[in-house]
Amino acid sequence: MPADEIRTLAALLPGWEAAGDELTRTFRFDDYYRTIAFVNAVAWVSHRADHHPDLEVGYNRCRVRYTTHSAGGLTTNDFACAARVDALG
């Protein structure tokens, strides 16, 4: 995906950072229970979309990282899935 298109799509997703071949955002929560509820919701949305992010989970945070390994970087699908995850947070 061309860099100018990445910048345009990233501007539509406040809080997300497009760097290198990844699109990332860290979501913060009040406690572990809410963090895990979010992780489970991301898992369900990801399963339905058949596109799975890398997740880093802590007590009150979850970092979500999208990339498309088969494309060697970002695709429009990464941005569409990030928008779906935003609707959860």
CORJOHU-V870935 format. One record per run of one state. SS is the DSSP state (2 for helix, 1 for strand, 0 for the rest). FROM is the first residue (numbers start at 1). LEN is the number of residues. Records with the same first field share a line. If there is no record, write none. Layout:
SS->FROM-LEN / FROM-LEN
//
This chain:
0->1-2 / 12-5 / 20-2 / 29-3 / 50-4 / 59-2 / 67-1 / 72-1 / 74-2 / 89-1
2->3-9 / 32-18 / 69-3 / 76-13
1->17-3 / 22-7 / 54-5 / 61-6 / 68-1 / 73-1
//
